[in-house]
Amino acid sequence: MGERFIGTVTHFYKAPGVAVVQLVEDGLAVGDEVHFVGHTSDFTERVTSLEMEHGKVDHASAGEEVAVKVIARVRQHDRVLKVVPD
């Protein structure tokens, strides 16, 4: 399995456990596996929920900002990588 850079964390909301990600290279969909990497962050999880402008969506494209439910704390500027088959 390989990884491809898709975006950067712009905000993190602790109470709901949500990261806001600015997608720059590729789209993101519910069911995709992503890897969050930063100074203190390093975990992989499957995307279970995506929201744009307070509404649930199944997919977001490059250039869009999307809220992703996360299992651990992330920080601004953390890199987001999509896990892809080799």
CNS distance restraints for C-alpha pairs under 8 A (distance, minus, plus):
assign (resid   1 and name CA) (resid  83 and name CA) 6.64 0.50 0.50
assign (resid   1 and name CA) (resid  84 and name CA) 5.79 0.50 0.50
assign (resid   1 and name CA) (resid  85 and name CA) 4.67 0.50 0.50
assign (resid   1 and name CA) (resid  86 and name CA) 5.16 0.50 0.50
assign (resid   2 and name CA) (resid  83 and name CA) 5.79 0.50 0.50
assign (resid   2 and name CA) (resid  84 and name CA) 5.21 0.50 0.50
assign (resid   2 and name CA) (resid  85 and name CA) 5.93 0.50 0.50
assign (resid   2 and name CA) (resid  86 and name CA) 5.62 0.50 0.50
assign (resid   3 and name CA) (resid  81 and name CA) 5.79 0.50 0.50
assign (resid   3 and name CA) (resid  82 and name CA) 5.41 0.50 0.50
assign (resid   3 and name CA) (resid  83 and name CA) 4.47 0.50 0.50
assign (resid   3 and name CA) (resid  84 and name CA) 5.60 0.50 0.50
assign (resid   4 and name CA) (resid  81 and name CA) 5.19 0.50 0.50
assign (resid   4 and name CA) (resid  82 and name CA) 5.21 0.50 0.50
assign (resid   4 and name CA) (resid  83 and name CA) 6.60 0.50 0.50
assign (resid   4 and name CA) (resid  84 and name CA) 7.10 0.50 0.50
assign (resid   5 and name CA) (resid  25 and name CA) 6.76 0.50 0.50
assign (resid   5 and name CA) (resid  79 and name CA) 7.27 0.50 0.50
assign (resid   5 and name CA) (resid  80 and name CA) 6.09 0.50 0.50
assign (resid   5 and name CA) (resid  81 and name CA) 4.33 0.50 0.50
assign (resid   5 and name CA) (resid  82 and name CA) 6.37 0.50 0.50
assign (resid   6 and name CA) (resid  23 and name CA) 5.67 0.50 0.50
assign (resid   6 and name CA) (resid  24 and name CA) 5.70 0.50 0.50
assign (resid   6 and name CA) (resid  25 and name CA) 4.65 0.50 0.50
assign (resid   6 and name CA) (resid  26 and name CA) 5.24 0.50 0.50
assign (resid   6 and name CA) (resid  27 and name CA) 7.34 0.50 0.50
assign (resid   6 and name CA) (resid  62 and name CA) 7.84 0.50 0.50
assign (resid   6 and name CA) (resid  80 and name CA) 5.87 0.50 0.50
assign (resid   6 and name CA) (resid  81 and name CA) 5.48 0.50 0.50
assign (resid   6 and name CA) (resid  82 and name CA) 6.39 0.50 0.50
assign (resid   7 and name CA) (resid  21 and name CA) 6.31 0.50 0.50
assign (resid   7 and name CA) (resid  22 and name CA) 5.40 0.50 0.50
assign (resid   7 and name CA) (resid  23 and name CA) 4.31 0.50 0.50
assign (resid   7 and name CA) (resid  24 and name CA) 5.12 0.50 0.50
assign (resid   7 and name CA) (resid  25 and name CA) 6.58 0.50 0.50
assign (resid   7 and name CA) (resid  26 and name CA) 7.98 0.50 0.50
assign (resid   7 and name CA) (resid  79 and name CA) 6.17 0.50 0.50
assign (resid   7 and name CA) (resid  80 and name CA) 5.12 0.50 0.50
assign (resid   7 and name CA) (resid  81 and name CA) 7.07 0.50 0.50
assign (resid   8 and name CA) (resid  21 and name CA) 5.46 0.50 0.50
assign (resid   8 and name CA) (resid  22 and name CA) 5.45 0.50 0.50
assign (resid   8 and name CA) (resid  23 and name CA) 6.82 0.50 0.50
assign (resid   8 and name CA) (resid  24 and name CA) 7.94 0.50 0.50
assign (resid   8 and name CA) (resid  76 and name CA) 7.67 0.50 0.50
assign (resid   8 and name CA) (resid  77 and name CA) 5.59 0.50 0.50
assign (resid   8 and name CA) (resid  78 and name CA) 5.71 0.50 0.50
assign (resid   8 and name CA) (resid  79 and name CA) 4.74 0.50 0.50
assign (resid   8 and name CA) (resid  80 and name CA) 5.54 0.50 0.50
assign (resid   9 and name CA) (resid  19 and name CA) 6.45 0.50 0.50
assign (resid   9 and name CA) (resid  20 and name CA) 5.69 0.50 0.50
assign (resid   9 and name CA) (resid  21 and name CA) 4.42 0.50 0.50
assign (resid   9 and name CA) (resid  22 and name CA) 6.37 0.50 0.50
assign (resid   9 and name CA) (resid  74 and name CA) 7.60 0.50 0.50
assign (resid   9 and name CA) (resid  75 and name CA) 6.70 0.50 0.50
assign (resid   9 and name CA) (resid  76 and name CA) 5.12 0.50 0.50
assign (resid   9 and name CA) (resid  77 and name CA) 5.21 0.50 0.50
assign (resid   9 and name CA) (resid  78 and name CA) 5.31 0.50 0.50
assign (resid   9 and name CA) (resid  79 and name CA) 6.51 0.50 0.50
assign (resid   9 and name CA) (resid  80 and name CA) 7.08 0.50 0.50
assign (resid  10 and name CA) (resid  19 and name CA) 7.61 0.50 0.50
assign (resid  10 and name CA) (resid  20 and name CA) 5.59 0.50 0.50
assign (resid  10 and name CA) (resid  21 and name CA) 5.75 0.50 0.50
assign (resid  10 and name CA) (resid  22 and name CA) 6.56 0.50 0.50
assign (resid  10 and name CA) (resid  75 and name CA) 7.86 0.50 0.50
assign (resid  10 and name CA) (resid  76 and name CA) 4.97 0.50 0.50
assign (resid  10 and name CA) (resid  77 and name CA) 6.23 0.50 0.50
assign (resid  11 and name CA) (resid  19 and name CA) 5.89 0.50 0.50
assign (resid  11 and name CA) (resid  20 and name CA) 5.07 0.50 0.50
assign (resid  11 and name CA) (resid  21 and name CA) 7.41 0.50 0.50
assign (resid  11 and name CA) (resid  75 and name CA) 7.04 0.50 0.50
assign (resid  11 and name CA) (resid  76 and name CA) 5.55 0.50 0.50
assign (resid  12 and name CA) (resid  17 and name CA) 7.37 0.50 0.50
assign (resid  12 and name CA) (resid  18 and name CA) 5.82 0.50 0.50
assign (resid  12 and name CA) (resid  19 and name CA) 4.52 0.50 0.50
assign (resid  12 and name CA) (resid  20 and name CA) 6.22 0.50 0.50
assign (resid  12 and name CA) (resid  73 and name CA) 7.53 0.50 0.50
assign (resid  12 and name CA) (resid  74 and name CA) 6.42 0.50 0.50
assign (resid  12 and name CA) (resid  75 and name CA) 6.34 0.50 0.50
assign (resid  12 and name CA) (resid  76 and name CA) 7.03 0.50 0.50
assign (resid  13 and name CA) (resid  17 and name CA) 5.70 0.50 0.50
assign (resid  13 and name CA) (resid  18 and name CA) 5.20 0.50 0.50
assign (resid  13 and name CA) (resid  19 and name CA) 6.43 0.50 0.50
assign (resid  14 and name CA) (resid  18 and name CA) 6.79 0.50 0.50
assign (resid  14 and name CA) (resid  73 and name CA) 7.14 0.50 0.50
assign (resid  16 and name CA) (resid  69 and name CA) 7.77 0.50 0.50
assign (resid  17 and name CA) (resid  69 and name CA) 5.93 0.50 0.50
assign (resid  17 and name CA) (resid  70 and name CA) 5.60 0.50 0.50
assign (resid  17 and name CA) (resid  71 and name CA) 6.85 0.50 0.50
assign (resid  17 and name CA) (resid  72 and name CA) 7.21 0.50 0.50
assign (resid  17 and name CA) (resid  73 and name CA) 7.22 0.50 0.50
assign (resid  18 and name CA) (resid  67 and name CA) 6.26 0.50 0.50
assign (resid  18 and name CA) (resid  68 and name CA) 5.48 0.50 0.50
assign (resid  18 and name CA) (resid  69 and name CA) 4.50 0.50 0.50
assign (resid  18 and name CA) (resid  70 and name CA) 5.60 0.50 0.50
assign (resid  19 and name CA) (resid  67 and name CA) 5.61 0.50 0.50
assign (resid  19 and name CA) (resid  68 and name CA) 5.23 0.50 0.50
assign (resid  19 and name CA) (resid  69 and name CA) 6.41 0.50 0.50
assign (resid  19 and name CA) (resid  70 and name CA) 6.54 0.50 0.50
assign (resid  19 and name CA) (resid  74 and name CA) 6.94 0.50 0.50
assign (resid  20 and name CA) (resid  65 and name CA) 6.73 0.50 0.50
assign (resid  20 and name CA) (resid  66 and name CA) 5.60 0.50 0.50
assign (resid  20 and name CA) (resid  67 and name CA) 4.34 0.50 0.50
assign (resid  20 and name CA) (resid  68 and name CA) 6.22 0.50 0.50
assign (resid  21 and name CA) (resid  65 and name CA) 5.57 0.50 0.50
assign (resid  21 and name CA) (resid  66 and name CA) 5.40 0.50 0.50
assign (resid  21 and name CA) (resid  67 and name CA) 6.26 0.50 0.50
assign (resid  21 and name CA) (resid  68 and name CA) 7.25 0.50 0.50
assign (resid  21 and name CA) (resid  80 and name CA) 7.79 0.50 0.50
assign (resid  22 and name CA) (resid  63 and name CA) 6.94 0.50 0.50
assign (resid  22 and name CA) (resid  64 and name CA) 6.09 0.50 0.50
assign (resid  22 and name CA) (resid  65 and name CA) 4.40 0.50 0.50
assign (resid  22 and name CA) (resid  66 and name CA) 6.60 0.50 0.50
assign (resid  23 and name CA) (resid  27 and name CA) 6.92 0.50 0.50
assign (resid  23 and name CA) (resid  28 and name CA) 7.97 0.50 0.50
assign (resid  23 and name CA) (resid  61 and name CA) 6.94 0.50 0.50
assign (resid  23 and name CA) (resid  62 and name CA) 4.84 0.50 0.50
assign (resid  23 and name CA) (resid  63 and name CA) 5.41 0.50 0.50
assign (resid  23 and name CA) (resid  64 and name CA) 5.62 0.50 0.50
assign (resid  23 and name CA) (resid  65 and name CA) 6.06 0.50 0.50
assign (resid  23 and name CA) (resid  66 and name CA) 7.60 0.50 0.50
assign (resid  24 and name CA) (resid  62 and name CA) 4.88 0.50 0.50
assign (resid  24 and name CA) (resid  63 and name CA) 5.33 0.50 0.50
assign (resid  24 and name CA) (resid  64 and name CA) 7.70 0.50 0.50
assign (resid  25 and name CA) (resid  62 and name CA) 5.54 0.50 0.50
assign (resid  25 and name CA) (resid  63 and name CA) 7.86 0.50 0.50
assign (resid  26 and name CA) (resid  61 and name CA) 6.34 0.50 0.50
assign (resid  26 and name CA) (resid  62 and name CA) 4.92 0.50 0.50
assign (resid  27 and name CA) (resid  59 and name CA) 7.05 0.50 0.50
assign (resid  27 and name CA) (resid  60 and name CA) 5.41 0.50 0.50
assign (resid  27 and name CA) (resid  61 and name CA) 4.03 0.50 0.50
assign (resid  27 and name CA) (resid  62 and name CA) 5.19 0.50 0.50
assign (resid  28 and name CA) (resid  32 and name CA) 6.74 0.50 0.50
assign (resid  28 and name CA) (resid  59 and name CA) 5.65 0.50 0.50
assign (resid  28 and name CA) (resid  60 and name CA) 5.30 0.50 0.50
assign (resid  28 and name CA) (resid  61 and name CA) 6.48 0.50 0.50
assign (resid  29 and name CA) (resid  47 and name CA) 7.23 0.50 0.50
assign (resid  29 and name CA) (resid  50 and name CA) 7.60 0.50 0.50
assign (resid  29 and name CA) (resid  58 and name CA) 5.60 0.50 0.50
assign (resid  29 and name CA) (resid  59 and name CA) 4.17 0.50 0.50
assign (resid  29 and name CA) (resid  60 and name CA) 6.38 0.50 0.50
assign (resid  30 and name CA) (resid  46 and name CA) 7.85 0.50 0.50
assign (resid  30 and name CA) (resid  47 and name CA) 5.10 0.50 0.50
assign (resid  30 and name CA) (resid  48 and name CA) 5.53 0.50 0.50
assign (resid  30 and name CA) (resid  49 and name CA) 6.14 0.50 0.50
assign (resid  30 and name CA) (resid  50 and name CA) 6.64 0.50 0.50
assign (resid  30 and name CA) (resid  58 and name CA) 5.47 0.50 0.50
assign (resid  30 and name CA) (resid  59 and name CA) 6.52 0.50 0.50
assign (resid  31 and name CA) (resid  46 and name CA) 5.79 0.50 0.50
assign (resid  31 and name CA) (resid  47 and name CA) 5.15 0.50 0.50
assign (resid  31 and name CA) (resid  48 and name CA) 6.21 0.50 0.50
assign (resid  32 and name CA) (resid  46 and name CA) 5.64 0.50 0.50
assign (resid  32 and name CA) (resid  47 and name CA) 5.51 0.50 0.50
assign (resid  32 and name CA) (resid  82 and name CA) 7.24 0.50 0.50
assign (resid  32 and name CA) (resid  83 and name CA) 7.60 0.50 0.50
assign (resid  33 and name CA) (resid  44 and name CA) 6.99 0.50 0.50
assign (resid  33 and name CA) (resid  45 and name CA) 5.63 0.50 0.50
assign (resid  33 and name CA) (resid  46 and name CA) 4.20 0.50 0.50
assign (resid  33 and name CA) (resid  47 and name CA) 6.09 0.50 0.50
assign (resid  33 and name CA) (resid  82 and name CA) 6.04 0.50 0.50
assign (resid  33 and name CA) (resid  83 and name CA) 5.44 0.50 0.50
assign (resid  33 and name CA) (resid  84 and name CA) 7.96 0.50 0.50
assign (resid  34 and name CA) (resid  44 and name CA) 5.58 0.50 0.50
assign (resid  34 and name CA) (resid  45 and name CA) 5.65 0.50 0.50
assign (resid  34 and name CA) (resid  46 and name CA) 6.20 0.50 0.50
assign (resid  34 and name CA) (resid  47 and name CA) 7.06 0.50 0.50
assign (resid  34 and name CA) (resid  80 and name CA) 6.70 0.50 0.50
assign (resid  34 and name CA) (resid  81 and name CA) 5.53 0.50 0.50
assign (resid  34 and name CA) (resid  82 and name CA) 4.49 0.50 0.50
assign (resid  34 and name CA) (resid  83 and name CA) 5.58 0.50 0.50
assign (resid  35 and name CA) (resid  42 and name CA) 7.11 0.50 0.50
assign (resid  35 and name CA) (resid  43 and name CA) 5.69 0.50 0.50
assign (resid  35 and name CA) (resid  44 and name CA) 4.22 0.50 0.50
assign (resid  35 and name CA) (resid  45 and name CA) 6.61 0.50 0.50
assign (resid  35 and name CA) (resid  80 and name CA) 5.81 0.50 0.50
assign (resid  35 and name CA) (resid  81 and name CA) 4.99 0.50 0.50
assign (resid  35 and name CA) (resid  82 and name CA) 6.26 0.50 0.50
assign (resid  35 and name CA) (resid  83 and name CA) 6.87 0.50 0.50
assign (resid  36 and name CA) (resid  41 and name CA) 6.41 0.50 0.50
assign (resid  36 and name CA) (resid  42 and name CA) 5.53 0.50 0.50
assign (resid  36 and name CA) (resid  43 and name CA) 5.56 0.50 0.50
assign (resid  36 and name CA) (resid  44 and name CA) 6.33 0.50 0.50
assign (resid  36 and name CA) (resid  74 and name CA) 7.41 0.50 0.50
assign (resid  36 and name CA) (resid  78 and name CA) 6.58 0.50 0.50
assign (resid  36 and name CA) (resid  79 and name CA) 5.86 0.50 0.50
assign (resid  36 and name CA) (resid  80 and name CA) 4.83 0.50 0.50
assign (resid  36 and name CA) (resid  81 and name CA) 6.46 0.50 0.50
assign (resid  37 and name CA) (resid  41 and name CA) 5.16 0.50 0.50
assign (resid  37 and name CA) (resid  42 and name CA) 4.57 0.50 0.50
assign (resid  37 and name CA) (resid  43 and name CA) 6.94 0.50 0.50
assign (resid  37 and name CA) (resid  78 and name CA) 5.57 0.50 0.50
assign (resid  37 and name CA) (resid  79 and name CA) 5.21 0.50 0.50
assign (resid  37 and name CA) (resid  80 and name CA) 6.49 0.50 0.50
assign (resid  37 and name CA) (resid  81 and name CA) 7.86 0.50 0.50
assign (resid  38 and name CA) (resid  42 and name CA) 6.42 0.50 0.50
assign (resid  38 and name CA) (resid  74 and name CA) 7.69 0.50 0.50
assign (resid  38 and name CA) (resid  75 and name CA) 7.32 0.50 0.50
assign (resid  38 and name CA) (resid  77 and name CA) 7.39 0.50 0.50
assign (resid  38 and name CA) (resid  78 and name CA) 4.46 0.50 0.50
assign (resid  38 and name CA) (resid  79 and name CA) 6.23 0.50 0.50
assign (resid  39 and name CA) (resid  78 and name CA) 7.49 0.50 0.50
assign (resid  40 and name CA) (resid  74 and name CA) 7.97 0.50 0.50
assign (resid  41 and name CA) (resid  73 and name CA) 7.25 0.50 0.50
assign (resid  41 and name CA) (resid  74 and name CA) 5.91 0.50 0.50
assign (resid  41 and name CA) (resid  75 and name CA) 7.55 0.50 0.50
assign (resid  41 and name CA) (resid  78 and name CA) 7.41 0.50 0.50
assign (resid  43 and name CA) (resid  72 and name CA) 7.89 0.50 0.50
assign (resid  45 and name CA) (resid  70 and name CA) 7.73 0.50 0.50
assign (resid  45 and name CA) (resid  71 and name CA) 7.56 0.50 0.50
assign (resid  47 and name CA) (resid  68 and name CA) 7.08 0.50 0.50
assign (resid  47 and name CA) (resid  69 and name CA) 7.23 0.50 0.50
assign (resid  47 and name CA) (resid  70 and name CA) 7.90 0.50 0.50
assign (resid  48 and name CA) (resid  68 and name CA) 7.96 0.50 0.50
assign (resid  48 and name CA) (resid  69 and name CA) 6.88 0.50 0.50
assign (resid  49 and name CA) (resid  56 and name CA) 7.43 0.50 0.50
assign (resid  49 and name CA) (resid  57 and name CA) 7.96 0.50 0.50
assign (resid  49 and name CA) (resid  58 and name CA) 7.90 0.50 0.50
assign (resid  49 and name CA) (resid  68 and name CA) 5.94 0.50 0.50
assign (resid  49 and name CA) (resid  69 and name CA) 5.64 0.50 0.50
assign (resid  50 and name CA) (resid  56 and name CA) 5.84 0.50 0.50
assign (resid  50 and name CA) (resid  57 and name CA) 5.62 0.50 0.50
assign (resid  50 and name CA) (resid  58 and name CA) 6.51 0.50 0.50
assign (resid  50 and name CA) (resid  59 and name CA) 7.41 0.50 0.50
assign (resid  50 and name CA) (resid  66 and name CA) 6.55 0.50 0.50
assign (resid  50 and name CA) (resid  67 and name CA) 5.60 0.50 0.50
assign (resid  50 and name CA) (resid  68 and name CA) 4.99 0.50 0.50
assign (resid  50 and name CA) (resid  69 and name CA) 6.94 0.50 0.50
assign (resid  51 and name CA) (resid  55 and name CA) 5.21 0.50 0.50
assign (resid  51 and name CA) (resid  56 and name CA) 4.35 0.50 0.50
assign (resid  51 and name CA) (resid  57 and name CA) 5.47 0.50 0.50
assign (resid  51 and name CA) (resid  66 and name CA) 5.80 0.50 0.50
assign (resid  51 and name CA) (resid  67 and name CA) 5.02 0.50 0.50
assign (resid  51 and name CA) (resid  68 and name CA) 6.80 0.50 0.50
assign (resid  52 and name CA) (resid  56 and name CA) 6.49 0.50 0.50
assign (resid  52 and name CA) (resid  57 and name CA) 6.71 0.50 0.50
assign (resid  52 and name CA) (resid  65 and name CA) 7.06 0.50 0.50
assign (resid  52 and name CA) (resid  66 and name CA) 5.19 0.50 0.50
assign (resid  52 and name CA) (resid  67 and name CA) 6.33 0.50 0.50
assign (resid  60 and name CA) (resid  64 and name CA) 6.52 0.50 0.50
assign (resid  60 and name CA) (resid  65 and name CA) 7.91 0.50 0.50
assign (resid  60 and name CA) (resid  66 and name CA) 6.85 0.50 0.50
assign (resid  74 and name CA) (resid  78 and name CA) 6.76 0.50 0.50
